[in-house]
Amino acid sequence: MISRTGNVTLVGGGPGDPDLLTVAAVRALEAADVVLYDRLAPHETLTALAPRAELIDVGKRPGHHPIPQDEIERLLVAHARNGSAVVRLKGGDPFVFGRGGEEVEACRLAGIPVRVIPGVTSAISVPAAAGIPVTHRSMSRLFTVVSGHAPLSPGELEHLAGLGGTIVILMGIMNLPSITAGLARFGMDPQMPVAVVEQGYSARQRTTFGRLSTILTESARAGVGSPAVVVIGEVVRLARDGDAHAAAALADAAAATGP
Ligand SMILES: C[S@@+](CC[C@H](N)C(=O)[O-])C[C@H]1O[C@@H](n2cnc3c(N)ncnc32)[C@H](O)[C@@H]1O
């Protein structure tokens, strides 16, 4: 008897620009019968990228979950059991704050063949879009990626403040006040450069600069919103030349710290 079981491929869609899909991601989309996609995945061009596929929007907005996670997992399994090649298209990389691990586990438990195509994570690419390298030989030899979705504990803040290097926070806008206050409380230099990069790789990309002690005021002034990546560290000084805000922030920081 021929098995009619299909399969599931978790595909990292990168930070939103279809040019940042991998070749493997494009091939998986071309071959897909069904695509379940997220809000931050590159969905605007999906009809062209996945011409044969039924497209299902399971996108979540902050604080609003149109399709609960267990229902997404149920849909993946049900479509694969019908014999479909199912693509689960996620923003960035499926295994970076993307619940990819849970979806792989759900498929395995159901006996569905599942594979993962990694994607370009926003944790590295969105800072890069603003000209910020997360490491730099003379400034930062480690970077830490943190979810700011839930408040950080005092222990986590203390570790982060003492680690050095670059801190990259995803989903951190809501909790930015408690994060910046906690880092300062545990000894981080209030002059530490900070950047908030919104909507990376879109026409609406914007970077707001400040320091640990000023970024809340700057963010409020700019009306910063999600999705955004927060970068804390000396590397923020390297933000793209020609950006007026970056130039002002660099001059400001230099004046504050002296020669
Ligand atoms: C649920 S997490 C998923 C992260 C994703 N798996 C990754 O590897 O990039 C969503 C968060 O990623 C960040 N993010 C994703 N794409 C972004 C973009 N184009 N511009 C700014 N931030 C982005 C934001 O912090 C957003 O709240």
Ligand as a Chemical Component Dictionary entry (heavy atoms), coordinates in Angstrom:
data_LIG
# 
_chem_comp.id                   LIG 
_chem_comp.type                 NON-POLYMER 
_chem_comp.pdbx_formal_charge   0 
_chem_comp.three_letter_code    LIG 
# 
loop_
_chem_comp_atom.comp_id 
_chem_comp_atom.atom_id 
_chem_comp_atom.alt_atom_id 
_chem_comp_atom.type_symbol 
_chem_comp_atom.charge 
_chem_comp_atom.model_Cartn_x 
_chem_comp_atom.model_Cartn_y 
_chem_comp_atom.model_Cartn_z 
_chem_comp_atom.pdbx_ordinal 
LIG C1  C1  C 0  8.566  36.008 17.942 1  
LIG S1  S1  S 1  10.105 36.773 17.641 2  
LIG C2  C2  C 0  10.647 35.795 16.310 3  
LIG C3  C3  C 0  12.092 35.937 15.974 4  
LIG C4  C4  C 0  12.508 35.203 14.733 5  
LIG N1  N1  N 0  12.324 33.778 14.862 6  
LIG C5  C5  C 0  13.935 35.506 14.317 7  
LIG O1  O1  O 0  14.796 34.625 14.311 8  
LIG O2  O2  O -1 14.175 36.658 13.932 9  
LIG C6  C6  C 0  9.609  38.278 16.871 10 
LIG C7  C7  C 0  10.548 39.433 17.162 11 
LIG O3  O3  O 0  11.651 39.429 16.258 12 
LIG C8  C8  C 0  12.040 40.757 15.994 13 
LIG N2  N2  N 0  11.897 41.010 14.548 14 
LIG C9  C9  C 0  11.622 40.097 13.602 15 
LIG N3  N3  N 0  11.653 40.640 12.372 16 
LIG C10 C10 C 0  11.949 41.947 12.549 17 
LIG C11 C11 C 0  12.129 43.036 11.664 18 
LIG N4  N4  N 0  12.016 42.903 10.346 19 
LIG N5  N5  N 0  12.449 44.244 12.184 20 
LIG C12 C12 C 0  12.579 44.409 13.517 21 
LIG N6  N6  N 0  12.417 43.408 14.408 22 
LIG C13 C13 C 0  12.119 42.187 13.935 23 
LIG C14 C14 C 0  11.170 41.653 16.833 24 
LIG O4  O4  O 0  11.810 41.859 18.075 25 
LIG C15 C15 C 0  9.935  40.804 16.984 26 
LIG O5  O5  O 0  9.158  41.205 18.083 27 
# 
loop_
_chem_comp_bond.comp_id 
_chem_comp_bond.atom_id_1 
_chem_comp_bond.atom_id_2 
_chem_comp_bond.value_order 
_chem_comp_bond.pdbx_ordinal 
LIG C1  S1  SING 1  
LIG S1  C2  SING 2  
LIG S1  C6  SING 3  
LIG C2  C3  SING 4  
LIG C3  C4  SING 5  
LIG C4  N1  SING 6  
LIG C4  C5  SING 7  
LIG C5  O1  DOUB 8  
LIG C5  O2  SING 9  
LIG C6  C7  SING 10 
LIG C7  O3  SING 11 
LIG C7  C15 SING 12 
LIG O3  C8  SING 13 
LIG C8  N2  SING 14 
LIG C8  C14 SING 15 
LIG N2  C9  SING 16 
LIG N2  C13 SING 17 
LIG C9  N3  DOUB 18 
LIG N3  C10 SING 19 
LIG C10 C11 SING 20 
LIG C10 C13 DOUB 21 
LIG C11 N4  SING 22 
LIG C11 N5  DOUB 23 
LIG N5  C12 SING 24 
LIG C12 N6  DOUB 25 
LIG N6  C13 SING 26 
LIG C14 O4  SING 27 
LIG C14 C15 SING 28 
LIG C15 O5  SING 29 
# 
